[in-house]
Amino acid sequence: MFSKLSRRERILLIILAIIGVVALYYYFLFLPMADKIALLEDERLFKENQVNQFLIIIGRIPQMEARYEELKPVRNKIANMVSTVDGLLHVLENASAKSGIEITSFIPDEREEYIQVNMLADGSYEELILFLDDIDSLRGQIEFKKIIVARKNEGDDSLNINGTFIIHKDLFPGGDQR
């Protein structure tokens, strides 16, 4: 059958066979590989971006270490670093036990940028001064918004103390839950 064809027809059949093989290669091998290559290229760009970010962070490490060394003395000045509302209550209870103040109510109220704590306590003026002196270790962590001191009974030296203070640190109600 192939021998009965003219030379021109044989050459055309050979060219068609070559074009068919190239078309099969293109559709079954090249196009699927092109999709995989595109995915790998995207992954390579993502990894390069990550490497660049890590290099920037690594470049900042000496600055961060220097800043950390600057802040170490400040951290050492703060005797009681409070990280939870429960920890703050513990510090206040210890201070009240030493001074004689009785904490009757402790209510934390979480706001967007800070935590406001309302505290009610009973005690004398001297006990209040001792209590405030004892919580001086929390300096820089709490800011007193108001303290209202009122006599409990006329002629008695016992006082009702209503204090509201703000904590600018990140404190989490319920202990270490985050």
MARNU-788185 format. One record per residue: residue number from 1; residue in three letters; x, y, z of N, C-alpha, C in turn. Coordinates in Angstrom, 1 decimal, padded with zeros to 4 digits. Each point is the difference from the previous one (the first is absolute). Layout:
NODE | NUM | ala | X | Y | Z | X | Y | Z | X | Y | Z
...
END
This chain:
NODE | 1 | met | 000.8 | -001.2 | 000.0 | -000.8 | 001.2 | 000.0 | 000.9 | 001.3 | 000.0
NODE | 2 | phe | 001.0 | 000.0 | 000.8 | 000.9 | 001.1 | 000.1 | 000.8 | 000.1 | -001.3
NODE | 3 | ser | 000.3 | -001.1 | -000.6 | 000.8 | 000.0 | -001.2 | -000.8 | 000.5 | -001.3
NODE | 4 | lys | -001.3 | 000.0 | 000.1 | -000.8 | 000.4 | -001.2 | -000.1 | 001.6 | 000.0
NODE | 5 | leu | 000.4 | 000.6 | 001.1 | -000.2 | 001.5 | 000.1 | 001.2 | 000.7 | -000.7
NODE | 6 | ser | -000.3 | 001.1 | -000.5 | 001.1 | 000.8 | -000.7 | 000.9 | 000.6 | 001.1
NODE | 7 | arg | 001.1 | 000.4 | -000.5 | 001.1 | 000.5 | 000.9 | -000.6 | 001.3 | 000.8
NODE | 8 | arg | -000.7 | 000.8 | -000.7 | -000.6 | 001.2 | 000.7 | -000.9 | -000.4 | 001.1
NODE | 9 | glu | -000.9 | -001.0 | -000.2 | -000.9 | -000.5 | 000.9 | 000.7 | -000.6 | 001.2
NODE | 10 | arg | 001.1 | -000.7 | -000.2 | 000.7 | -000.6 | 001.1 | 000.6 | 001.0 | 000.9
NODE | 11 | ile | 000.6 | 001.1 | -000.7 | 000.6 | 001.1 | 000.8 | -001.1 | 000.7 | 000.8
NODE | 12 | leu | -001.2 | 000.2 | -000.5 | -001.1 | 000.6 | 000.7 | -000.5 | -000.9 | 001.2
NODE | 13 | leu | 000.0 | -001.3 | -000.2 | -000.4 | -000.9 | 001.1 | 001.1 | 000.0 | 001.1
NODE | 14 | ile | 001.2 | 000.1 | -000.4 | 001.1 | 000.0 | 001.0 | -000.1 | 001.3 | 000.8
NODE | 15 | ile | -000.3 | 001.1 | -000.7 | -000.1 | 001.3 | 000.7 | -001.2 | 000.0 | 000.9
NODE | 16 | leu | -001.1 | -000.5 | -000.5 | -001.2 | -000.1 | 000.9 | 000.2 | -000.9 | 001.2
NODE | 17 | ala | 000.8 | -001.1 | -000.2 | 000.3 | -000.9 | 001.2 | 000.9 | 000.8 | 001.0
NODE | 18 | ile | 000.9 | 000.8 | -000.5 | 000.9 | 000.8 | 000.9 | -000.8 | 001.0 | 000.7
NODE | 19 | ile | -000.9 | 000.7 | -000.7 | -000.9 | 001.0 | 000.6 | -000.9 | -000.7 | 001.0
NODE | 20 | gly | -000.5 | -001.2 | -000.2 | -000.9 | -000.7 | 000.9 | 000.8 | -000.3 | 001.3
NODE | 21 | val | 001.2 | -000.5 | -000.2 | 000.8 | -000.3 | 001.2 | 000.3 | 001.2 | 000.8
NODE | 22 | val | 000.3 | 001.1 | -000.6 | 000.3 | 001.3 | 000.7 | -001.3 | 000.5 | 000.7
NODE | 23 | ala | -001.1 | -000.2 | -000.7 | -001.3 | 000.4 | 000.6 | -000.3 | -000.8 | 001.3
NODE | 24 | leu | 000.2 | -001.3 | -000.2 | -000.2 | -000.9 | 001.2 | 000.9 | 000.4 | 001.1
NODE | 25 | tyr | 001.3 | 000.2 | -000.3 | 000.9 | 000.4 | 001.1 | -000.4 | 001.3 | 000.6
NODE | 26 | tyr | -000.5 | 001.0 | -000.8 | -000.4 | 001.3 | 000.5 | -001.2 | -000.1 | 001.0
NODE | 27 | tyr | -001.0 | -000.8 | -000.5 | -001.2 | -000.1 | 000.8 | 000.1 | -000.9 | 001.2
NODE | 28 | phe | 000.7 | -001.1 | -000.1 | 000.1 | -001.0 | 001.1 | 001.2 | 000.2 | 000.9
NODE | 29 | leu | 001.0 | 000.6 | -000.4 | 001.2 | 000.2 | 000.8 | 000.3 | 001.4 | 000.4
NODE | 30 | phe | 000.0 | 000.9 | -001.0 | 000.5 | 001.4 | 000.3 | -001.0 | 000.8 | 000.8
NODE | 31 | leu | -001.3 | -000.1 | -000.4 | -001.0 | 000.8 | 000.7 | -000.2 | -000.4 | 001.5
NODE | 32 | pro | -000.1 | -001.3 | 000.3 | 000.0 | -000.3 | 001.5 | 001.3 | 000.4 | 000.7
NODE | 33 | met | 001.1 | -000.1 | -000.6 | 001.3 | 000.4 | 000.6 | 000.0 | 001.5 | 000.2
NODE | 34 | ala | -000.6 | 000.7 | -000.9 | 000.0 | 001.5 | 000.1 | -000.8 | 000.4 | 001.2
NODE | 35 | asp | -001.1 | -000.7 | 000.3 | -000.8 | 000.3 | 001.2 | 000.8 | -000.3 | 001.2
NODE | 36 | lys | 000.7 | -001.1 | 000.0 | 000.8 | -000.3 | 001.2 | 001.2 | 001.0 | 000.1
NODE | 37 | ile | 000.5 | 000.4 | -001.1 | 001.1 | 001.0 | 000.1 | -000.5 | 001.3 | 000.5
NODE | 38 | ala | -001.2 | 000.4 | -000.4 | -000.6 | 001.3 | 000.6 | -000.2 | -000.1 | 001.5
NODE | 39 | leu | -000.5 | -001.2 | 000.5 | -000.2 | -000.2 | 001.4 | 001.4 | 000.1 | 000.7
NODE | 40 | leu | 001.0 | -000.7 | -000.5 | 001.3 | 000.1 | 000.6 | 000.6 | 001.4 | 000.0
NODE | 41 | glu | -000.2 | 000.7 | -001.1 | 000.5 | 001.4 | -000.1 | -000.7 | 000.9 | 001.1
NODE | 42 | asp | -001.3 | -000.2 | 000.2 | -000.7 | 000.7 | 001.1 | 000.6 | -000.3 | 001.3
NODE | 43 | glu | 000.2 | -001.3 | 000.3 | 000.6 | -000.5 | 001.2 | 001.4 | 000.6 | 000.2
NODE | 44 | arg | 000.7 | 000.1 | -001.0 | 001.4 | 000.5 | 000.0 | 000.0 | 001.5 | 000.4
NODE | 45 | leu | -001.0 | 000.7 | -000.6 | -000.1 | 001.5 | 000.3 | -000.4 | 000.2 | 001.5
NODE | 46 | phe | -000.9 | -000.9 | 000.5 | -000.5 | 000.1 | 001.4 | 001.2 | -000.3 | 000.9
NODE | 47 | lys | 000.8 | -001.0 | -000.3 | 001.1 | -000.3 | 000.8 | 001.1 | 001.1 | 000.0
NODE | 48 | glu | 000.2 | 000.6 | -001.2 | 000.9 | 001.1 | 000.0 | -000.5 | 001.2 | 000.8
NODE | 49 | asn | -001.3 | 000.2 | 000.0 | -000.5 | 001.1 | 000.8 | 000.2 | -000.3 | 001.5
NODE | 50 | gln | -000.2 | -001.3 | 000.4 | 000.2 | -000.4 | 001.4 | 001.5 | 000.2 | 000.4
NODE | 51 | val | 000.9 | -000.4 | -000.9 | 001.4 | 000.2 | 000.3 | 000.3 | 001.5 | 000.2
NODE | 52 | asn | -000.5 | 000.8 | -000.9 | 000.2 | 001.5 | 000.1 | -000.5 | 000.5 | 001.4
NODE | 53 | gln | -001.2 | -000.5 | 000.4 | -000.5 | 000.5 | 001.3 | 000.9 | -000.5 | 001.1
NODE | 54 | phe | 000.5 | -001.2 | 000.0 | 000.9 | -000.6 | 001.0 | 001.3 | 000.8 | 000.0
NODE | 55 | leu | 000.5 | 000.4 | -001.1 | 001.2 | 000.7 | -000.1 | -000.1 | 001.4 | 000.7
NODE | 56 | ile | -001.2 | 000.6 | -000.3 | -000.3 | 001.3 | 000.6 | 000.0 | -000.1 | 001.6
NODE | 57 | ile | -000.7 | -001.1 | 000.4 | -000.1 | -000.2 | 001.5 | 001.4 | -000.3 | 000.6
NODE | 58 | ile | 000.8 | -000.8 | -000.7 | 001.3 | -000.3 | 000.5 | 000.8 | 001.3 | 000.0
NODE | 59 | gly | -000.2 | 000.9 | -000.9 | 000.8 | 001.3 | 000.0 | -000.4 | 000.8 | 001.2
NODE | 60 | arg | -001.3 | -000.1 | 000.5 | -000.4 | 000.8 | 001.1 | 000.4 | -000.6 | 001.4
NODE | 61 | ile | 000.4 | -001.2 | 000.0 | 000.3 | -000.7 | 001.3 | 001.0 | 000.8 | 000.8
NODE | 62 | pro | 001.1 | 000.5 | -000.5 | 000.9 | 000.8 | 000.8 | -000.7 | 001.2 | 000.7
NODE | 63 | gln | -000.9 | 000.7 | -000.8 | -000.7 | 001.1 | 000.6 | -000.9 | -000.4 | 001.1
NODE | 64 | met | -000.7 | -001.2 | -000.2 | -000.9 | -000.5 | 001.0 | 000.7 | -000.4 | 001.2
NODE | 65 | glu | 001.2 | -000.6 | -000.1 | 000.8 | -000.4 | 001.1 | 000.5 | 001.2 | 000.8
NODE | 66 | ala | 000.4 | 001.0 | -000.7 | 000.4 | 001.3 | 000.7 | -001.2 | 000.6 | 000.8
NODE | 67 | arg | -001.2 | 000.0 | -000.6 | -001.1 | 000.5 | 000.7 | -000.4 | -000.8 | 001.2
NODE | 68 | tyr | 000.2 | -001.3 | -000.2 | -000.3 | -001.0 | 001.2 | 001.0 | 000.3 | 001.1
NODE | 69 | glu | 001.2 | 000.2 | -000.3 | 001.0 | 000.4 | 001.0 | -000.3 | 001.3 | 000.7
NODE | 70 | glu | -000.6 | 000.9 | -000.8 | -000.4 | 001.3 | 000.6 | -001.1 | -000.1 | 001.0
NODE | 71 | leu | -000.9 | -001.0 | -000.3 | -001.2 | -000.1 | 000.8 | 000.1 | -001.0 | 001.2
NODE | 72 | lys | 001.1 | -000.7 | 000.0 | 000.3 | -001.0 | 001.1 | -000.1 | 000.7 | 001.4
NODE | 73 | pro | 000.7 | 001.2 | 000.2 | 000.0 | 000.6 | 001.3 | -001.4 | 000.5 | 000.4
NODE | 74 | val | -000.8 | 000.4 | -001.0 | -001.4 | 000.4 | 000.3 | -000.8 | -001.2 | 000.5
NODE | 75 | arg | 000.2 | -001.1 | -000.6 | -000.7 | -001.3 | 000.4 | 000.4 | -000.3 | 001.4
NODE | 76 | asn | 001.3 | 000.1 | 000.3 | 000.5 | -000.3 | 001.4 | -000.6 | 001.0 | 001.0
NODE | 77 | lys | -000.3 | 001.2 | -000.4 | -000.5 | 001.0 | 001.0 | -001.5 | -000.4 | 000.4
NODE | 78 | ile | -000.7 | -000.7 | -000.9 | -001.3 | -000.4 | 000.3 | 000.0 | -001.3 | 000.8
NODE | 79 | ala | -000.3 | 000.0 | 001.3 | 000.2 | -001.2 | 000.8 | -001.0 | -001.0 | -000.3
NODE | 80 | asn | -001.3 | 000.4 | -000.2 | -001.0 | -001.0 | -000.3 | -000.6 | 000.3 | -001.4
NODE | 81 | met | 000.4 | -000.9 | -000.9 | -000.5 | 000.2 | -001.4 | -001.3 | -000.8 | 000.0
NODE | 82 | val | -001.1 | 000.7 | -000.2 | -001.3 | -000.7 | 000.0 | -000.4 | -000.3 | -001.4
NODE | 83 | ser | -000.4 | -001.2 | -000.3 | -000.4 | -000.4 | -001.4 | -001.4 | -000.5 | -000.1
NODE | 84 | thr | -000.7 | -000.1 | 001.2 | -001.4 | -000.5 | -000.1 | -000.8 | 000.8 | 001.1
NODE | 85 | val | -001.3 | 000.0 | -000.2 | -000.9 | 000.6 | 001.0 | 000.1 | -000.7 | 001.3
NODE | 86 | asp | 000.1 | -001.4 | -000.1 | 000.2 | -000.8 | 001.2 | 001.3 | 000.4 | 000.7
NODE | 87 | gly | 001.0 | 000.2 | -000.7 | 001.3 | 000.4 | 000.6 | -000.1 | 001.3 | 000.7
NODE | 88 | leu | -000.7 | 001.0 | -000.6 | -000.2 | 001.3 | 000.6 | -000.8 | -000.2 | 001.3
NODE | 89 | leu | -001.1 | -000.8 | 000.0 | -000.8 | -000.2 | 001.2 | 000.9 | -000.6 | 001.1
NODE | 90 | his | 000.9 | -000.9 | -000.4 | 000.9 | -000.7 | 000.9 | 000.9 | 001.1 | 000.7
NODE | 91 | val | 000.6 | 000.9 | -000.8 | 000.9 | 001.0 | 000.5 | -000.8 | 000.9 | 000.9
NODE | 92 | leu | -001.3 | 000.4 | -000.4 | -000.8 | 000.9 | 000.9 | -000.4 | -000.7 | 001.3
NODE | 93 | glu | -000.3 | -001.3 | -000.1 | -000.3 | -000.7 | 001.2 | 001.1 | -000.1 | 001.0
NODE | 94 | asn | 001.3 | -000.3 | -000.6 | 001.1 | 000.0 | 000.9 | 000.3 | 001.4 | 000.7
NODE | 95 | ala | -000.2 | 001.0 | -000.8 | 000.2 | 001.4 | 000.5 | -001.1 | 000.3 | 001.1
NODE | 96 | ser | -001.2 | -000.5 | -000.2 | -001.1 | 000.3 | 000.9 | 000.2 | -000.9 | 001.3
NODE | 97 | ala | 000.6 | -001.2 | -000.1 | 000.3 | -000.8 | 001.2 | 001.1 | 000.7 | 000.8
NODE | 98 | lys | 001.0 | 000.5 | -000.6 | 001.1 | 000.7 | 000.7 | -000.5 | 001.3 | 000.7
NODE | 99 | ser | -000.9 | 000.7 | -000.7 | -000.4 | 001.3 | 000.5 | -001.2 | 000.0 | 000.9
NODE | 100 | gly | -000.9 | -001.1 | -000.1 | -001.2 | -000.1 | 000.8 | -001.2 | 000.5 | -000.7
NODE | 101 | ile | 000.1 | 000.4 | -001.2 | -001.2 | 000.4 | -000.8 | -000.7 | -001.3 | -000.4
NODE | 102 | glu | -001.3 | 000.1 | 000.0 | -000.8 | -001.1 | -000.5 | -000.7 | 000.3 | -001.3
NODE | 103 | ile | 000.4 | -000.7 | -001.0 | -000.6 | 000.2 | -001.4 | -001.3 | -000.7 | 000.0
NODE | 104 | thr | -001.1 | 000.7 | -000.2 | -001.3 | -000.6 | 000.0 | -000.5 | -000.2 | -001.4
NODE | 105 | ser | 000.5 | 000.7 | -001.0 | -000.5 | -000.2 | -001.4 | 001.2 | 000.3 | -001.0
NODE | 106 | phe | 000.1 | -000.8 | -001.0 | 001.1 | 000.2 | -001.0 | -000.7 | -000.4 | -001.3
NODE | 107 | ile | -000.2 | 001.0 | -000.9 | -000.8 | -000.2 | -001.2 | 000.9 | 000.6 | -001.2
NODE | 108 | pro | 000.6 | -000.9 | -000.8 | 000.6 | 000.4 | -001.2 | -000.9 | 000.2 | -001.2
NODE | 109 | asp | 000.2 | 001.1 | -000.8 | -000.9 | 000.3 | -001.1 | 000.9 | 000.3 | -001.2
NODE | 110 | glu | -000.1 | -001.0 | -001.0 | 001.0 | 000.1 | -001.1 | -000.5 | 001.0 | -001.0
NODE | 111 | arg | 000.9 | 000.9 | -000.4 | -000.3 | 001.0 | -001.0 | 000.9 | -000.3 | -001.2
NODE | 112 | glu | -000.1 | 000.8 | -001.1 | 000.8 | -000.2 | -001.2 | 001.5 | 000.1 | 000.3
NODE | 113 | glu | 000.4 | 001.1 | 000.6 | 001.4 | 000.3 | 000.2 | 000.6 | -000.3 | 001.4
NODE | 114 | tyr | -000.9 | -000.2 | 000.9 | 000.4 | -000.2 | 001.4 | -001.0 | -000.8 | 000.7
NODE | 115 | ile | 000.3 | -000.3 | 001.3 | -000.9 | -000.7 | 000.9 | -000.2 | 000.9 | 001.2
NODE | 116 | gln | -001.3 | 000.3 | 000.2 | -000.3 | 000.8 | 001.2 | -000.5 | -000.9 | 001.1
NODE | 117 | val | 000.6 | 000.2 | 001.2 | -000.3 | -000.8 | 001.2 | -000.6 | 000.9 | 001.0
NODE | 118 | asn | -001.2 | -000.5 | 000.5 | -000.7 | 000.7 | 001.1 | 000.2 | -000.8 | 001.2
NODE | 119 | met | 000.4 | 000.6 | 001.1 | 000.3 | -000.7 | 001.2 | -000.6 | 000.7 | 001.2
NODE | 120 | leu | -000.7 | -000.8 | 000.9 | -000.5 | 000.6 | 001.2 | 000.7 | -000.7 | 001.2
NODE | 121 | ala | 000.3 | 000.8 | 001.0 | 000.8 | -000.5 | 001.1 | -000.4 | 000.8 | 001.3
NODE | 122 | asp | 000.3 | -000.7 | 001.1 | -000.3 | 000.6 | 001.3 | 001.3 | 000.1 | 000.8
NODE | 123 | gly | 000.2 | 001.0 | 000.8 | 001.2 | 000.1 | 000.8 | 000.1 | 001.4 | 000.6
NODE | 124 | ser | 001.1 | 000.2 | 000.7 | 000.3 | 001.3 | 000.6 | 000.9 | 000.8 | -000.9
NODE | 125 | tyr | 000.2 | 001.3 | 000.4 | 000.9 | 000.9 | -000.8 | 001.4 | -000.6 | -000.1
NODE | 126 | glu | 000.5 | -000.4 | 001.2 | 001.4 | -000.5 | 000.0 | 000.1 | -001.3 | -000.8
NODE | 127 | glu | -001.0 | -000.8 | 000.0 | 000.0 | -001.2 | -000.8 | 000.0 | 000.3 | -001.5
NODE | 128 | leu | -000.8 | 001.0 | -000.3 | 000.0 | 000.5 | -001.4 | 001.3 | 000.5 | -000.5
NODE | 129 | ile | 000.7 | 000.7 | 000.8 | 001.3 | 000.5 | -000.3 | 001.0 | -001.1 | -000.2
NODE | 130 | leu | 000.0 | -001.0 | 000.9 | 000.8 | -001.2 | -000.1 | -000.3 | -000.8 | -001.3
NODE | 131 | phe | -001.3 | -000.1 | -000.3 | -000.4 | -000.7 | -001.2 | 000.6 | 000.7 | -001.2
NODE | 132 | leu | -000.2 | 001.3 | -000.1 | 000.4 | 000.7 | -001.2 | 001.6 | 000.0 | -000.1
NODE | 133 | asp | 000.6 | 000.0 | 001.1 | 001.5 | -000.1 | 000.0 | 000.4 | -001.4 | -000.4
NODE | 134 | asp | -000.7 | -001.0 | 000.4 | 000.3 | -001.4 | -000.4 | -000.2 | -000.3 | -001.5
NODE | 135 | ile | -001.0 | 000.7 | -000.6 | -000.3 | -000.3 | -001.4 | 000.9 | 001.0 | -000.9
NODE | 136 | asp | 000.9 | 000.7 | 000.6 | 000.9 | 000.8 | -000.7 | 000.9 | -000.8 | -001.0
NODE | 137 | ser | 000.1 | -001.3 | 000.3 | 000.8 | -000.9 | -000.9 | -000.7 | -000.2 | -001.3
NODE | 138 | leu | -001.3 | 000.4 | -000.1 | -000.7 | -000.1 | -001.3 | 000.2 | 001.3 | -000.8
NODE | 139 | arg | 000.9 | 000.9 | 000.4 | 000.2 | 001.3 | -000.7 | 000.2 | -000.2 | -001.4
NODE | 140 | gly | -000.6 | 000.7 | -000.9 | 000.1 | -000.1 | -001.4 | -000.9 | -000.9 | -000.7
NODE | 141 | gln | -000.7 | -000.9 | 000.8 | -000.9 | -001.0 | -000.5 | -001.4 | 000.5 | 000.2
NODE | 142 | ile | -000.3 | 000.7 | 001.1 | -001.4 | 000.4 | 000.3 | 000.0 | 001.5 | 000.1
NODE | 143 | glu | -001.1 | 000.6 | -000.4 | -000.2 | 001.4 | 000.1 | -001.4 | 000.2 | 000.8
NODE | 144 | phe | 000.1 | 000.8 | 001.1 | -001.2 | 000.2 | 000.8 | -000.9 | 001.0 | -000.7
NODE | 145 | lys | -001.2 | -000.4 | -000.2 | -001.0 | 000.9 | -000.7 | -000.7 | 000.8 | 001.1
NODE | 146 | lys | -000.4 | -000.6 | 001.1 | -000.6 | 000.7 | 001.1 | 000.1 | -000.9 | 001.3
NODE | 147 | ile | 000.1 | 000.7 | 001.1 | -000.1 | -000.7 | 001.3 | -001.0 | 000.9 | 000.8
NODE | 148 | ile | -001.0 | -000.7 | 000.5 | -001.0 | 000.7 | 000.8 | 000.1 | -000.6 | 001.4
NODE | 149 | val | 000.3 | 000.8 | 001.0 | 000.1 | -000.4 | 001.4 | -001.1 | 000.6 | 000.8
NODE | 150 | ala | -000.8 | -000.8 | 000.7 | -001.1 | 000.6 | 000.8 | 000.0 | -000.7 | 001.3
NODE | 151 | arg | -000.4 | 000.7 | 001.1 | -000.1 | -000.6 | 001.3 | -001.2 | -001.0 | 000.0
NODE | 152 | lys | 000.3 | -001.1 | 000.7 | -001.1 | -001.0 | 000.1 | -001.1 | 000.5 | 001.0
NODE | 153 | asn | 000.5 | 000.3 | 001.2 | -000.9 | 000.5 | 001.0 | 000.6 | 001.3 | 000.6
NODE | 154 | glu | -000.9 | 000.9 | 000.5 | 000.5 | 001.2 | 000.6 | 000.7 | -000.3 | 001.3
NODE | 155 | gly | 001.1 | 000.5 | 000.2 | 000.8 | -000.2 | 001.3 | 000.9 | -001.2 | -000.1
NODE | 156 | asp | -000.2 | -000.8 | -001.1 | 000.8 | -001.2 | -000.1 | 001.2 | 000.3 | -001.0
NODE | 157 | asp | 001.1 | -000.7 | 000.2 | 001.1 | 000.3 | -001.0 | 000.0 | -001.0 | -001.2
NODE | 158 | ser | -001.0 | -000.9 | -000.1 | 000.0 | -000.9 | -001.1 | -000.6 | 000.8 | -001.2
NODE | 159 | leu | 000.5 | -000.4 | -001.2 | -000.3 | 000.7 | -001.3 | -000.5 | -001.0 | -001.0
NODE | 160 | asn | -000.9 | 000.5 | -000.9 | -000.4 | -000.7 | -001.2 | 000.9 | 000.6 | -001.1
NODE | 161 | ile | 000.7 | -000.9 | -000.7 | 000.9 | 000.4 | -001.1 | -000.5 | -000.5 | -001.3
NODE | 162 | asn | -000.3 | 000.9 | -000.9 | -000.4 | -000.4 | -001.4 | 001.0 | 000.5 | -000.9
NODE | 163 | gly | 000.7 | -000.9 | -000.7 | 001.1 | 000.3 | -000.9 | -000.2 | -000.5 | -001.4
NODE | 164 | thr | 000.3 | 000.8 | -000.9 | 000.0 | -000.4 | -001.4 | 001.3 | 000.2 | -000.7
NODE | 165 | phe | 000.6 | -001.0 | -000.6 | 001.3 | 000.2 | -000.6 | 000.0 | -000.7 | -001.4
NODE | 166 | ile | 000.9 | 000.5 | -000.8 | 000.1 | -000.5 | -001.4 | 001.4 | -000.8 | -000.1
NODE | 167 | ile | -000.1 | -001.1 | -000.7 | 001.2 | -000.8 | -000.3 | 000.2 | 000.1 | -001.5
NODE | 168 | his | 001.2 | 000.5 | -000.4 | 000.3 | 000.1 | -001.4 | 000.7 | -001.2 | -000.5
NODE | 169 | lys | 000.4 | -000.9 | 000.8 | 000.6 | -001.2 | -000.5 | -001.1 | -001.0 | -000.5
NODE | 170 | asp | 000.4 | -001.0 | -000.7 | -000.9 | -001.0 | -000.5 | -000.3 | -001.0 | 001.1
NODE | 171 | leu | -001.1 | 000.1 | 000.6 | -000.4 | -000.9 | 001.1 | -001.2 | -000.8 | -000.5
NODE | 172 | phe | -000.1 | -001.2 | 000.3 | -001.0 | -000.9 | -000.5 | -000.8 | -000.6 | 001.2
NODE | 173 | pro | -001.3 | 000.3 | 000.0 | -000.9 | -000.6 | 001.1 | 000.1 | -001.5 | 000.0
NODE | 174 | gly | 000.0 | -000.6 | 001.1 | 000.0 | -001.4 | 000.1 | 001.3 | -000.6 | 000.0
NODE | 175 | gly | 001.0 | 000.6 | 000.4 | 001.4 | -000.6 | 000.1 | 000.7 | 000.1 | -001.3
NODE | 176 | asp | 000.6 | -001.1 | -000.4 | 000.9 | 000.0 | -001.1 | -000.7 | -000.3 | -001.3
NODE | 177 | gln | -001.3 | 000.1 | -000.1 | -000.8 | -000.3 | -001.2 | 000.2 | 001.2 | -000.9
NODE | 178 | arg | 000.3 | -000.3 | -001.3 | 000.2 | 001.1 | -001.0 | -000.8 | -000.2 | -001.2
END
